[in-house]
Amino acid sequence: MDTPGNDAVRLTVYMGEAQRHDGRPAFEVLVKAARDQGLAGATVLRGAMSYGHNGLHMSNVLALSRDLPIMVVLVDAADRIERFLPTVDALLDNGLVTTEPVSVRRYGPRGA
């Protein structure tokens, strides 16, 4: 990504924590693939509760889910995100993938 203010795209991948790709957590494989392809960065967030076509998933003391919701969020230039989407499709067996235009106000340390 170039300078702040450039138009960019946020790619968000929603999946379950239990999803695997070649025996490894799919979210981990996805982040490493993004790094290998030179995307600006990725963040993995674990949710406390979700529901979707696979039902309700939640974390509490009495019913510890082994498939908590995971979000992988990436922001980069639109063309770089578009080139990454086939990789996302190849890595995921299940999930929701969204893209949204965003305006980058800062990328990196102040004054950089």
N, CA, C and O atoms as a GROMACS GRO file, in nm:
protein
  448
    1MET      N    1   0.085  -0.116   0.000
    1MET     CA    2   0.000   0.000   0.000
    1MET      C    3   0.090   0.122   0.000
    1MET      O    4   0.193   0.123   0.067
    2ASP      N    5   0.051   0.224  -0.074
    2ASP     CA    6   0.136   0.342  -0.088
    2ASP      C    7   0.120   0.437   0.030
    2ASP      O    8   0.171   0.409   0.139
    3THR      N    9   0.052   0.546   0.012
    3THR     CA   10   0.044   0.650   0.114
    3THR      C   11  -0.096   0.660   0.172
    3THR      O   12  -0.193   0.618   0.108
    4PRO      N   13  -0.109   0.715   0.293
    4PRO     CA   14  -0.242   0.734   0.350
    4PRO      C   15  -0.332   0.814   0.258
    4PRO      O   16  -0.287   0.903   0.186
    5GLY      N   17  -0.460   0.779   0.261
    5GLY     CA   18  -0.557   0.846   0.176
    5GLY      C   19  -0.586   0.771   0.048
    5GLY      O   20  -0.690   0.794  -0.014
    6ASN      N   21  -0.496   0.681   0.007
    6ASN     CA   22  -0.523   0.602  -0.112
    6ASN      C   23  -0.643   0.512  -0.087
    6ASN      O   24  -0.662   0.460   0.023
    7ASP      N   25  -0.725   0.494  -0.190
    7ASP     CA   26  -0.837   0.402  -0.176
    7ASP      C   27  -0.784   0.260  -0.165
    7ASP      O   28  -0.688   0.221  -0.232
    8ALA      N   29  -0.848   0.184  -0.081
    8ALA     CA   30  -0.807   0.046  -0.057
    8ALA      C   31  -0.932  -0.038  -0.037
    8ALA      O   32  -1.044   0.012  -0.040
    9VAL      N   33  -0.910  -0.167  -0.015
    9VAL     CA   34  -1.019  -0.262   0.008
    9VAL      C   35  -0.989  -0.339   0.136
    9VAL      O   36  -0.876  -0.380   0.161
   10ARG      N   37  -1.094  -0.359   0.216
   10ARG     CA   38  -1.084  -0.446   0.333
   10ARG      C   39  -1.145  -0.580   0.295
   10ARG      O   40  -1.261  -0.587   0.255
   11LEU      N   41  -1.067  -0.683   0.308
   11LEU     CA   42  -1.111  -0.820   0.287
   11LEU      C   43  -1.132  -0.882   0.424
   11LEU      O   44  -1.040  -0.884   0.506
   12THR      N   45  -1.252  -0.932   0.450
   12THR     CA   46  -1.281  -0.997   0.577
   12THR      C   47  -1.326  -1.140   0.549
   12THR      O   48  -1.418  -1.162   0.470
   13VAL      N   49  -1.261  -1.234   0.613
   13VAL     CA   50  -1.294  -1.375   0.598
   13VAL      C   51  -1.345  -1.424   0.733
   13VAL      O   52  -1.274  -1.418   0.834
   14TYR      N   53  -1.468  -1.474   0.734
   14TYR     CA   54  -1.531  -1.528   0.854
   14TYR      C   55  -1.528  -1.680   0.842
   14TYR      O   56  -1.569  -1.737   0.740
   15MET      N   57  -1.480  -1.745   0.947
   15MET     CA   58  -1.472  -1.891   0.945
   15MET      C   59  -1.477  -1.944   1.087
   15MET      O   60  -1.476  -1.867   1.183
   16GLY      N   61  -1.481  -2.074   1.100
   16GLY     CA   62  -1.474  -2.136   1.231
   16GLY      C   63  -1.329  -2.169   1.265
   16GLY      O   64  -1.248  -2.201   1.178
   17GLU      N   65  -1.299  -2.162   1.393
   17GLU     CA   66  -1.164  -2.190   1.441
   17GLU      C   67  -1.120  -2.332   1.408
   17GLU      O   68  -1.001  -2.357   1.391
   18ALA      N   69  -1.214  -2.425   1.399
   18ALA     CA   70  -1.182  -2.565   1.374
   18ALA      C   71  -1.149  -2.594   1.228
   18ALA      O   72  -1.099  -2.703   1.197
   19GLN      N   73  -1.176  -2.501   1.138
   19GLN     CA   74  -1.151  -2.526   0.996
   19GLN      C   75  -1.002  -2.547   0.970
   19GLN      O   76  -0.918  -2.471   1.019
   20ARG      N   77  -0.970  -2.650   0.895
   20ARG     CA   78  -0.831  -2.686   0.867
   20ARG      C   79  -0.804  -2.684   0.717
   20ARG      O   80  -0.894  -2.699   0.634
   21HIS      N   81  -0.675  -2.665   0.685
   21HIS     CA   82  -0.627  -2.680   0.548
   21HIS      C   83  -0.495  -2.756   0.559
   21HIS      O   84  -0.400  -2.708   0.621
   22ASP      N   85  -0.490  -2.873   0.500
   22ASP     CA   86  -0.372  -2.960   0.510
   22ASP      C   87  -0.330  -2.983   0.655
   22ASP      O   88  -0.211  -2.986   0.686
   23GLY      N   89  -0.429  -2.998   0.744
   23GLY     CA   90  -0.402  -3.030   0.883
   23GLY      C   91  -0.369  -2.911   0.972
   23GLY      O   92  -0.355  -2.927   1.093
   24ARG      N   93  -0.356  -2.793   0.915
   24ARG     CA   94  -0.323  -2.672   0.993
   24ARG      C   95  -0.446  -2.582   1.002
   24ARG      O   96  -0.534  -2.590   0.916
   25PRO      N   97  -0.454  -2.496   1.103
   25PRO     CA   98  -0.567  -2.404   1.112
   25PRO      C   99  -0.575  -2.319   0.984
   25PRO      O  100  -0.476  -2.259   0.942
   26ALA      N  101  -0.694  -2.314   0.924
   26ALA     CA  102  -0.711  -2.241   0.798
   26ALA      C  103  -0.677  -2.093   0.812
   26ALA      O  104  -0.622  -2.033   0.720
   27PHE      N  105  -0.709  -2.034   0.929
   27PHE     CA  106  -0.679  -1.892   0.946
   27PHE      C  107  -0.528  -1.867   0.945
   27PHE      O  108  -0.483  -1.764   0.895
   28GLU      N  109  -0.452  -1.959   1.001
   28GLU     CA  110  -0.306  -1.948   1.002
   28GLU      C  111  -0.250  -1.961   0.860
   28GLU      O  112  -0.162  -1.884   0.820
   29VAL      N  113  -0.300  -2.056   0.785
   29VAL     CA  114  -0.255  -2.075   0.647
   29VAL      C  115  -0.289  -1.951   0.564
   29VAL      O  116  -0.209  -1.909   0.480
   30LEU      N  117  -0.406  -1.894   0.587
   30LEU     CA  118  -0.450  -1.776   0.514
   30LEU      C  119  -0.359  -1.656   0.542
   30LEU      O  120  -0.319  -1.586   0.449
   31VAL      N  121  -0.325  -1.632   0.668
   31VAL     CA  122  -0.238  -1.520   0.703
   31VAL      C  123  -0.098  -1.540   0.644
   31VAL      O  124  -0.039  -1.445   0.592
   32LYS      N  125  -0.047  -1.660   0.651
   32LYS     CA  126   0.086  -1.685   0.594
   32LYS      C  127   0.086  -1.670   0.443
   32LYS      O  128   0.184  -1.622   0.385
   33ALA      N  129  -0.022  -1.710   0.377
   33ALA     CA  130  -0.033  -1.691   0.232
   33ALA      C  131  -0.038  -1.543   0.198
   33ALA      O  132   0.022  -1.499   0.100
   34ALA      N  133  -0.109  -1.465   0.278
   34ALA     CA  134  -0.115  -1.319   0.256
   34ALA      C  135   0.024  -1.258   0.269
   34ALA      O  136   0.063  -1.173   0.189
   35ARG      N  137   0.097  -1.299   0.370
   35ARG     CA  138   0.234  -1.249   0.388
   35ARG      C  139   0.323  -1.290   0.272
   35ARG      O  140   0.400  -1.209   0.221
   36ASP      N  141   0.312  -1.416   0.230
   36ASP     CA  142   0.394  -1.464   0.119
   36ASP      C  143   0.364  -1.390  -0.010
   36ASP      O  144   0.453  -1.374  -0.094
   37GLN      N  145   0.239  -1.345  -0.027
   37GLN     CA  146   0.201  -1.272  -0.148
   37GLN      C  147   0.224  -1.122  -0.134
   37GLN      O  148   0.192  -1.045  -0.225
   38GLY      N  149   0.280  -1.079  -0.020
   38GLY     CA  150   0.319  -0.939  -0.003
   38GLY      C  151   0.207  -0.844   0.033
   38GLY      O  152   0.221  -0.723   0.013
   39LEU      N  153   0.094  -0.894   0.085
   39LEU     CA  154  -0.011  -0.803   0.126
   39LEU      C  155   0.034  -0.721   0.247
   39LEU      O  156   0.124  -0.762   0.320
   40ALA      N  157  -0.029  -0.606   0.266
   40ALA     CA  158   0.016  -0.510   0.366
   40ALA      C  159   0.011  -0.564   0.508
   40ALA      O  160   0.098  -0.532   0.589
   41GLY      N  161  -0.088  -0.645   0.540
   41GLY     CA  162  -0.098  -0.700   0.675
   41GLY      C  163  -0.228  -0.774   0.694
   41GLY      O  164  -0.319  -0.766   0.611
   42ALA      N  165  -0.237  -0.846   0.802
   42ALA     CA  166  -0.358  -0.923   0.834
   42ALA      C  167  -0.373  -0.929   0.985
   42ALA      O  168  -0.275  -0.928   1.059
   43THR      N  169  -0.498  -0.934   1.030
   43THR     CA  170  -0.528  -0.948   1.172
   43THR      C  171  -0.629  -1.060   1.188
   43THR      O  172  -0.726  -1.068   1.113
   44VAL      N  173  -0.607  -1.146   1.287
   44VAL     CA  174  -0.700  -1.253   1.318
   44VAL      C  175  -0.769  -1.218   1.449
   44VAL      O  176  -0.704  -1.189   1.549
   45LEU      N  177  -0.903  -1.222   1.447
   45LEU     CA  178  -0.983  -1.191   1.565
   45LEU      C  179  -1.069  -1.312   1.599
   45LEU      O  180  -1.130  -1.372   1.511
   46ARG      N  181  -1.073  -1.348   1.727
   46ARG     CA  182  -1.156  -1.460   1.772
   46ARG      C  183  -1.282  -1.401   1.835
   46ARG      O  184  -1.274  -1.313   1.920
   47GLY      N  185  -1.395  -1.451   1.793
   47GLY     CA  186  -1.522  -1.404   1.846
   47GLY      C  187  -1.570  -1.487   1.963
   47GLY      O  188  -1.528  -1.601   1.982
   48ALA      N  189  -1.659  -1.428   2.041
   48ALA     CA  190  -1.716  -1.498   2.154
   48ALA      C  191  -1.842  -1.574   2.116
   48ALA      O  192  -1.880  -1.672   2.181
   49MET      N  193  -1.908  -1.528   2.007
   49MET     CA  194  -2.034  -1.590   1.968
   49MET      C  195  -2.065  -1.555   1.824
   49MET      O  196  -2.034  -1.446   1.777
   50SER      N  197  -2.126  -1.650   1.753
   50SER     CA  198  -2.170  -1.622   1.617
   50SER      C  199  -2.279  -1.721   1.579
   50SER      O  200  -2.299  -1.823   1.646
   51TYR      N  201  -2.350  -1.690   1.472
   51TYR     CA  202  -2.439  -1.787   1.412
   51TYR      C  203  -2.441  -1.763   1.262
   51TYR      O  204  -2.414  -1.652   1.215
   52GLY      N  205  -2.473  -1.864   1.191
   52GLY     CA  206  -2.480  -1.859   1.046
   52GLY      C  207  -2.540  -1.989   0.998
   52GLY      O  208  -2.614  -2.055   1.071
   53HIS      N  209  -2.509  -2.026   0.875
   53HIS     CA  210  -2.569  -2.147   0.818
   53HIS      C  211  -2.527  -2.273   0.892
   53HIS      O  212  -2.595  -2.376   0.880
   54ASN      N  213  -2.418  -2.269   0.968
   54ASN     CA  214  -2.374  -2.386   1.046
   54ASN      C  215  -2.426  -2.386   1.188
   54ASN      O  216  -2.385  -2.470   1.268
   55GLY      N  217  -2.516  -2.294   1.222
   55GLY     CA  218  -2.573  -2.292   1.356
   55GLY      C  219  -2.507  -2.192   1.447
   55GLY      O  220  -2.435  -2.103   1.402
   56LEU      N  221  -2.531  -2.208   1.576
   56LEU     CA  222  -2.484  -2.117   1.680
   56LEU      C  223  -2.353  -2.167   1.737
   56LEU      O  224  -2.338  -2.285   1.766
   57HIS      N  225  -2.258  -2.076   1.752
   57HIS     CA  226  -2.128  -2.108   1.813
   57HIS      C  227  -2.105  -2.005   1.922
   57HIS      O  228  -2.115  -1.884   1.899
   58MET      N  229  -2.074  -2.054   2.043
   58MET     CA  230  -2.050  -1.960   2.151
   58MET      C  231  -1.951  -2.016   2.250
   58MET      O  232  -1.929  -2.137   2.258
   59SER      N  233  -1.891  -1.926   2.325
   59SER     CA  234  -1.795  -1.963   2.427
   59SER      C  235  -1.852  -1.927   2.563
   59SER      O  236  -1.887  -1.811   2.588
   60ASN      N  237  -1.863  -2.025   2.649
   60ASN     CA  238  -1.896  -1.998   2.788
   60ASN      C  239  -1.839  -2.112   2.872
   60ASN      O  240  -1.791  -2.212   2.819
   61VAL      N  241  -1.844  -2.096   3.002
   61VAL     CA  242  -1.781  -2.193   3.090
   61VAL      C  243  -1.844  -2.331   3.079
   61VAL      O  244  -1.775  -2.432   3.090
   62LEU      N  245  -1.975  -2.336   3.058
   62LEU     CA  246  -2.043  -2.465   3.057
   62LEU      C  247  -2.033  -2.537   2.923
   62LEU      O  248  -2.034  -2.660   2.918
   63ALA      N  249  -2.023  -2.462   2.814
   63ALA     CA  250  -2.022  -2.524   2.681
   63ALA      C  251  -1.909  -2.464   2.599
   63ALA      O  252  -1.932  -2.375   2.517
   64LEU      N  253  -1.789  -2.512   2.620
   64LEU     CA  254  -1.674  -2.459   2.547
   64LEU      C  255  -1.677  -2.511   2.403
   64LEU      O  256  -1.662  -2.630   2.379
   65SER      N  257  -1.696  -2.421   2.312
   65SER     CA  258  -1.701  -2.458   2.172
   65SER      C  259  -1.560  -2.483   2.121
   65SER      O  260  -1.466  -2.412   2.158
   66ARG      N  261  -1.545  -2.581   2.037
   66ARG     CA  262  -1.416  -2.606   1.974
   66ARG      C  263  -1.415  -2.544   1.834
   66ARG      O  264  -1.323  -2.568   1.755
   67ASP      N  265  -1.517  -2.466   1.805
   67ASP     CA  266  -1.526  -2.404   1.672
   67ASP      C  267  -1.573  -2.260   1.687
   67ASP      O  268  -1.674  -2.220   1.629
   68LEU      N  269  -1.498  -2.182   1.766
   68LEU     CA  270  -1.533  -2.041   1.786
   68LEU      C  271  -1.518  -1.964   1.655
   68LEU      O  272  -1.441  -2.004   1.567
   69PRO      N  273  -1.592  -1.854   1.642
   69PRO     CA  274  -1.581  -1.775   1.520
   69PRO      C  275  -1.446  -1.706   1.509
   69PRO      O  276  -1.391  -1.657   1.608
   70ILE      N  277  -1.395  -1.702   1.388
   70ILE     CA  278  -1.268  -1.636   1.358
   70ILE      C  279  -1.292  -1.539   1.243
   70ILE      O  280  -1.362  -1.572   1.147
   71MET      N  281  -1.234  -1.419   1.253
   71MET     CA  282  -1.233  -1.323   1.142
   71MET      C  283  -1.088  -1.295   1.106
   71MET      O  284  -1.006  -1.267   1.193
   72VAL      N  285  -1.057  -1.303   0.978
   72VAL     CA  286  -0.927  -1.262   0.928
   72VAL      C  287  -0.953  -1.136   0.846
   72VAL      O  288  -1.031  -1.138   0.751
   73VAL      N  289  -0.888  -1.027   0.885
   73VAL     CA  290  -0.911  -0.898   0.822
   73VAL      C  291  -0.780  -0.853   0.755
   73VAL      O  292  -0.675  -0.850   0.818
   74LEU      N  293  -0.790  -0.818   0.627
   74LEU     CA  294  -0.676  -0.769   0.550
   74LEU      C  295  -0.716  -0.639   0.482
   74LEU      O  296  -0.830  -0.626   0.436
   75VAL      N  297  -0.625  -0.544   0.474
   75VAL     CA  298  -0.649  -0.420   0.400
   75VAL      C  299  -0.531  -0.397   0.309
   75VAL      O  300  -0.415  -0.403   0.351
   76ASP      N  301  -0.561  -0.371   0.182
   76ASP     CA  302  -0.455  -0.342   0.085
   76ASP      C  303  -0.520  -0.277  -0.036
   76ASP      O  304  -0.641  -0.256  -0.039
   77ALA      N  305  -0.439  -0.246  -0.135
   77ALA     CA  306  -0.490  -0.188  -0.259
   77ALA      C  307  -0.586  -0.287  -0.325
   77ALA      O  308  -0.569  -0.408  -0.315
   78ALA      N  309  -0.686  -0.233  -0.393
   78ALA     CA  310  -0.792  -0.316  -0.452
   78ALA      C  311  -0.735  -0.423  -0.545
   78ALA      O  312  -0.781  -0.537  -0.542
   79ASP      N  313  -0.638  -0.389  -0.627
   79ASP     CA  314  -0.584  -0.487  -0.722
   79ASP      C  315  -0.511  -0.601  -0.650
   79ASP      O  316  -0.514  -0.715  -0.696
   80ARG      N  317  -0.444  -0.570  -0.540
   80ARG     CA  318  -0.373  -0.674  -0.464
   80ARG      C  319  -0.472  -0.768  -0.394
   80ARG      O  320  -0.450  -0.889  -0.388
   81ILE      N  321  -0.580  -0.711  -0.341
   81ILE     CA  322  -0.683  -0.795  -0.279
   81ILE      C  323  -0.748  -0.884  -0.385
   81ILE      O  324  -0.769  -1.003  -0.361
   82GLU      N  325  -0.778  -0.828  -0.500
   82GLU     CA  326  -0.839  -0.908  -0.609
   82GLU      C  327  -0.749  -1.025  -0.648
   82GLU      O  328  -0.798  -1.135  -0.672
   83ARG      N  329  -0.618  -1.002  -0.655
   83ARG     CA  330  -0.525  -1.110  -0.690
   83ARG      C  331  -0.517  -1.216  -0.581
   83ARG      O  332  -0.482  -1.331  -0.608
   84PHE      N  333  -0.549  -1.178  -0.457
   84PHE     CA  334  -0.542  -1.271  -0.344
   84PHE      C  335  -0.669  -1.356  -0.331
   84PHE      O  336  -0.664  -1.463  -0.271
   85LEU      N  337  -0.780  -1.311  -0.384
   85LEU     CA  338  -0.907  -1.382  -0.367
   85LEU      C  339  -0.905  -1.527  -0.416
   85LEU      O  340  -0.964  -1.611  -0.349
   86PRO      N  341  -0.841  -1.561  -0.528
   86PRO     CA  342  -0.835  -1.703  -0.566
   86PRO      C  343  -0.764  -1.790  -0.461
   86PRO      O  344  -0.798  -1.907  -0.443
   87THR      N  345  -0.666  -1.732  -0.392
   87THR     CA  346  -0.598  -1.805  -0.285
   87THR      C  347  -0.695  -1.831  -0.171
   87THR      O  348  -0.698  -1.941  -0.116
   88VAL      N  349  -0.774  -1.730  -0.136
   88VAL     CA  350  -0.875  -1.747  -0.030
   88VAL      C  351  -0.971  -1.858  -0.068
   88VAL      O  352  -0.999  -1.947   0.013
   89ASP      N  353  -1.020  -1.855  -0.190
   89ASP     CA  354  -1.114  -1.957  -0.236
   89ASP      C  355  -1.053  -2.097  -0.230
   89ASP      O  356  -1.121  -2.194  -0.195
   90ALA      N  357  -0.926  -2.108  -0.264
   90ALA     CA  358  -0.859  -2.238  -0.264
   90ALA      C  359  -0.836  -2.292  -0.123
   90ALA      O  360  -0.834  -2.413  -0.102
   91LEU      N  361  -0.820  -2.202  -0.025
   91LEU     CA  362  -0.788  -2.245   0.111
   91LEU      C  363  -0.910  -2.277   0.196
   91LEU      O  364  -0.901  -2.352   0.293
   92LEU      N  365  -1.025  -2.221   0.160
   92LEU     CA  366  -1.143  -2.235   0.246
   92LEU      C  367  -1.240  -2.340   0.194
   92LEU      O  368  -1.272  -2.343   0.075
   93ASP      N  369  -1.286  -2.426   0.284
   93ASP     CA  370  -1.392  -2.520   0.253
   93ASP      C  371  -1.527  -2.460   0.288
   93ASP      O  372  -1.630  -2.500   0.233
   94ASN      N  373  -1.527  -2.364   0.380
   94ASN     CA  374  -1.651  -2.310   0.433
   94ASN      C  375  -1.621  -2.170   0.487
   94ASN      O  376  -1.509  -2.142   0.528
   95GLY      N  377  -1.720  -2.082   0.485
   95GLY     CA  378  -1.701  -1.950   0.542
   95GLY      C  379  -1.770  -1.843   0.462
   95GLY      O  380  -1.839  -1.871   0.364
   96LEU      N  381  -1.751  -1.721   0.505
   96LEU     CA  382  -1.806  -1.603   0.440
   96LEU      C  383  -1.691  -1.510   0.408
   96LEU      O  384  -1.606  -1.485   0.494
   97VAL      N  385  -1.687  -1.459   0.286
   97VAL     CA  386  -1.580  -1.368   0.242
   97VAL      C  387  -1.646  -1.240   0.193
   97VAL      O  388  -1.733  -1.244   0.106
   98THR      N  389  -1.604  -1.126   0.250
   98THR     CA  390  -1.658  -0.997   0.208
   98THR      C  391  -1.546  -0.902   0.172
   98THR      O  392  -1.434  -0.915   0.221
   99THR      N  393  -1.576  -0.807   0.085
   99THR     CA  394  -1.484  -0.698   0.055
   99THR      C  395  -1.561  -0.567   0.065
   99THR      O  396  -1.680  -0.559   0.032
  100GLU      N  397  -1.491  -0.464   0.110
  100GLU     CA  398  -1.550  -0.332   0.123
  100GLU      C  399  -1.444  -0.228   0.090
  100GLU      O  400  -1.327  -0.245   0.126
  101PRO      N  401  -1.483  -0.121   0.020
  101PRO     CA  402  -1.387  -0.012  -0.002
  101PRO      C  403  -1.360   0.061   0.130
  101PRO      O  404  -1.453   0.085   0.208
  102VAL      N  405  -1.236   0.096   0.153
  102VAL     CA  406  -1.198   0.173   0.272
  102VAL      C  407  -1.101   0.283   0.230
  102VAL      O  408  -1.036   0.275   0.126
  103SER      N  409  -1.093   0.384   0.312
  103SER     CA  410  -0.996   0.492   0.292
  103SER      C  411  -0.889   0.480   0.400
  103SER      O  412  -0.920   0.488   0.518
  104VAL      N  413  -0.767   0.463   0.361
  104VAL     CA  414  -0.656   0.447   0.455
  104VAL      C  415  -0.613   0.585   0.503
  104VAL      O  416  -0.572   0.669   0.423
  105ARG      N  417  -0.621   0.608   0.632
  105ARG     CA  418  -0.584   0.736   0.690
  105ARG      C  419  -0.441   0.735   0.742
  105ARG      O  420  -0.375   0.838   0.747
  106ARG      N  421  -0.394   0.618   0.781
  106ARG     CA  422  -0.256   0.602   0.825
  106ARG      C  423  -0.216   0.458   0.804
  106ARG      O  424  -0.295   0.366   0.827
  107TYR      N  425  -0.091   0.439   0.761
  107TYR     CA  426  -0.035   0.304   0.750
  107TYR      C  427   0.108   0.313   0.798
  107TYR      O  428   0.194   0.368   0.728
  108GLY      N  429   0.134   0.261   0.916
  108GLY     CA  430   0.267   0.268   0.974
  108GLY      C  431   0.277   0.378   1.080
  108GLY      O  432   0.176   0.436   1.120
  109PRO      N  433   0.398   0.405   1.125
  109PRO     CA  434   0.417   0.504   1.232
  109PRO      C  435   0.385   0.646   1.187
  109PRO      O  436   0.390   0.677   1.068
  110ARG      N  437   0.354   0.730   1.283
  110ARG     CA  438   0.327   0.872   1.256
  110ARG      C  439   0.446   0.935   1.183
  110ARG      O  440   0.561   0.917   1.222
  111GLY      N  441   0.416   1.010   1.079
  111GLY     CA  442   0.519   1.081   1.006
  111GLY      C  443   0.595   0.999   0.904
  111GLY      O  444   0.684   1.051   0.836
  112ALA      N  445   0.560   0.871   0.892
  112ALA     CA  446   0.634   0.786   0.795
  112ALA      C  447   0.576   0.799   0.657
  112ALA      O  448   0.625   0.736   0.563
   0.00000   0.00000   0.00000
